[in-house]
């Protein structure tokens, strides 16, 4: 009976040590993908077109300078008189 208990203990130890690194890698990859998606989804891009009109889009323009802005406002109240 003791031999069976020892054998089951070794089998359980082997199972969990082999399984845990794979689960941790999967969990880390999923967290990284979620962070990248949240970062991409949380940004807007402010830029000016050829006629000088202000554009705000969810993807950066190709070949034009742009400013990355967050969709979420910062905490507090900000007053700026240089607004265009």
Long-range contacts (C-beta under 8 A, 24 or more apart in sequence): 41-71, 42-70, 42-71, 42-72, 43-68, 43-69, 43-70, 43-71, 44-68, 44-69, 44-70, 44-71, 45-69, 54-84
